[in-house]
């Protein structure tokens, strides 16, 4: 099945069609199989993911860092309190800064409604 996921953002699971979700699951299954048999799959070699966290999470941080490492990339953990957000940088400015140096941005923000507006 042909799907067009490259360059798309995932804010909600409702952003993807049934076919796109099926494609994501098929790719995930294949990557999991390759890891289990020891087959290298560095699809994100030389790629960097900025992980901006407003709230701590052991599982989210561990899974993103492990996933990036297993795919050949690197994850940068950035607690929001270590940024200029507290000094007034807007979400747009933070996005421009992180987007300049990274290939992807993951944001963990748990406040209902606030997080999606920030993203």
N, C-alpha and C positions, 0 to 999 in steps of 0.2 A: 504494500500500500504506500502511495506517495503522500507524504505530509510535509508541511512547510513550518518547521519549528525554529530554524536558525534566525537569530536576532530578535526573537519574541521574548516578552517578559512573562513571568508566572507570578501573578499576584493572588489569584484564586484558582481552585481546581475547575471552576466554571468557565475559565478563559479558554479551555481546550475542548475540542469536539470529542465525541466517543472514539472516533478513528485515531485522533491524535493521542489520546490517553492509551489506547491499545498499542500504538507505536512506541510510546515511552516505556510501557511495561515490557514489550518485546526486547527493546534495546537493553533495559535493566536486566532482564533474564539472561541475555547473551553475555553481558559484562560479568554477571555473577558466576556464570558457567566458566568463563575464561579465568576468573580469579581462582575458582575451585580447582581447575586443572593446571594452574601455574602458567598459563599462557599470557605473556605480556600484552597489555592493551593501553599504551600511553597516549590516549586520544587527546589529552590536555597538556602534552609536553610543552614546556616553556610558556604556559599560561598561568596567570595569577588571579586568584579570587580574593576580593576584599570582603571580609565578614564584619559588618558594622552591627554591634550588639547594643541594644538599649537595656536589655535584661539578660542576665546570665542564664546559660543552659548547658549542662554537661552533655546531654545527648546531641543537641544540635551542633555544638562546637566539635565534639568528637567525630560525629558522622561526616560533617563537611570537611574537616581536616583529613580524615582517613580517606574519604572519597577522592579528594584532590591528589593526595599522595599516590593512591592506587592508580589513578589515571595519568600520573606523570607530572602533575602541576603542583602549585604551591598555594596555600591558603594563608592570608594575613588576618589575624584576629585583632579587631579594633574595638575596644570598649568605647562607647559614646562619650564617656566622661574624660577620655584622653584626647578628644578632638576639640576643635574650636566651636562646636555646637553651643556649648555653655556660654561662649562669648559672642553669640549672635549669628554665626554662619547659618545660612538657610539650607533647607534640604537640597535645593537646586545647586547651591555652591558646593556642598559636600559631594553631591553626585558628580559634578563637573571635575572636582579634584580627584576623587577616587576613580572615576572613569578615565582620567588622563593616564593613570599609572597602572590600571588593572584591566583584565579582560572581562571580568564579571564582578557584580556586586550582589552580595546576599545581605539582607537586613532582617534582624530579629527585633521586632517591636510588638509587645503583647497587649498594649492598651487598645481595647476594642474601638474600632473606628479611627483612632489617632494614628495607629500604625499604617493602615492602608492609605490614609491621607498623606502621611509622610512619604511613603513609597511612591 
